Amino acid sequence: MVMQTLWQDLLVPGIPAVEKVIRTLAVYVFLLVSLQLAGKRELGQLNPFDLVVLLLLSNAVQNAIIGNDNSLLGGVLGAATLLVANYLVVRFLYRHPKLDRLVEGSPDVLVLDGQVQHDALERNLITLPELEAAARRQGQGDLSRVRCSRLEVGGTITFVMAEPTPEEARHDELVTRLSALEQKLERLVAREG
């Protein structure tokens, strides 16, 4: 009797499969639209507050997907529905690039020729310290040397550095040569000392 109850709890969904699929698809569409409206920042540049919201969001919609169903089969059906729906949406958007651009949006320029675009930062709720931290994570220390920085549609911030001027390149070359000469001189002094 215990084994029968166990197998029934595991394999017999608490709600009809069609209802499970409809619930899952409804939540999927709701989350896609909501996250798009929330902006690119929610997707790629998470701060602790954003992370907490996303974690709580997943917990909040869990019951909307599973309903009164705690069965293994019901959970697998919900997960499979999410994976198939996502695969179909991504495949459809891949085959329709104009619609993909409409849904995904376009990148926002955050820095152009060393000038921070404060209106773009404000529109995307990115602070200057967050932008500077993103630049440092990518090995870029000085925003004034950035030719272009964009908040990509996936939420990542990219940086393209300006090419050094001929004077800067020559200066860097001279500093490198001077450093090499200093090292040679130190070795000579060490040998004779």
Buried (B, 14 or more C-beta within 10 A) or exposed (E): EEEEEEEEEEEEBBBEEEEBBEBBBEBBEEBBEEBBEBBBBBBBBBEEEBEEBBEEBEEEBEEEBBBEBEBBBBBEBBEEBBEEBEEEBEEEBEEEEEEBEEBBBEBBEBBBEBEBBEEBBEEBBBEEEBBBEBBEEEEBEEBEBBEBBBBBBEBBBEBEBEEEEEEEEEEEEEEEEEEEEEEEEEEEEEEEE
